[in-house]
Amino acid sequence: MRRAWVCAAARRARAPTAPAATETHFAVGSAIMACLTAAALLSRRIRRDRRARTIHPLLGATALLLCGVQIFLGLQLLP
């Protein structure tokens, strides 16, 4: 997943004149990566920190919700 995000960021840097839908799709993908990275970093502190135990599942749920949004952004409903 990280590799796909890096490739998309590189492509975005080379061709900045992309349609608005692609910008939204990339922004949501970046938010998903941020949530999952933060959850991975917090997972190391779950045993010691009560706040980490509270925030970790919220980050996972947020990432899952954003994945649902990402699916609908990628669908092409009209021909």
Order of alpha helices (4+ residues) and beta strands (2+ residues): alpha-alpha-alpha
